[in-house]
Amino acid sequence: MPSSPTAKGTRPSAGGAMRHGPGRVLVAVYAVLGLSATVRGTYQVLFQFSEAPLAYLLSLFAGLVYVAATAALVRATPRAWRVALVAVLVELVGVLTVGTLTVLDAADFPDGTVWGEFGRDYGWVPLVLPLLGLAWLRRTRPTRPTR
Amino acid sequence: MTPVLAWACGVLALAVAALAAVVTVRGRRLDDRLLIAVAVLETALLVQAVVGFVALALTDRSVDGVVFGSYLVTTVLVPPVGAFWALGEKSRWGTGVLLVAALTTAILVVRLEQVWSTGA
């Protein structure tokens, strides 16, 4: 449900801010990463599954989380805000955990994942994006008492 | 698939990205000039898609058709979607979206050329 009332001053309402201003660029980057990771993961799971099941399932999972984050960032409801927060936190934990694992023990990951080596295959965008996402969600936190 | 065409598309995508970056930094709105540049890029990508699919059908080298085809289709889709998402925003962030879309297109074109030349 798009919230039209623009809050006091120049600052847009929390809902609108998700889809306008810097949020729009953030959503665009999320969409690109979500699409590329999901498509790549789907292809790998369908056609090359036996080569590196763990890595490919993880890629697909990561892609779906980015897609969920994208959708949640576009929908500007308080519930979508919480979904986006969870998705962004999953990304952060994922890229840090998998990144560390791939650096310590490369044998478990014979092929790259989105989160491998802290997202090196994707220009380290997976490492930076959740931090930007968190900063953005903080700015657009829905105000508790609804008017 | 000729490398010349891929190069042309890549350079065009980077040119659109540079133009979008300038407009974004100066805080200007999305204007006709930028939209025309996107249209030129899109035309080149459409030509590339047609040439690419024909080349894929004719080649006897082993090229992963699924990957190559999906890259061809995706490159064609990214600029219009980016332009659409950019048009809805009247601030500099609208052109910022176009910048992201143009850079993505450039990366996709590079990957496309890699898939074609190495078959992976």
Interface residues (C-beta under 8 A of the other chain):
Chain A: H20 G21 P22 G23 R24 V25 V27 A28 V29 V32 L35 V39 Y43 F47
Chain B: V66 V67 S70 T74 G82 W85 G88 E89 S91 W93 G94 G96 V97 V100 A101 T104
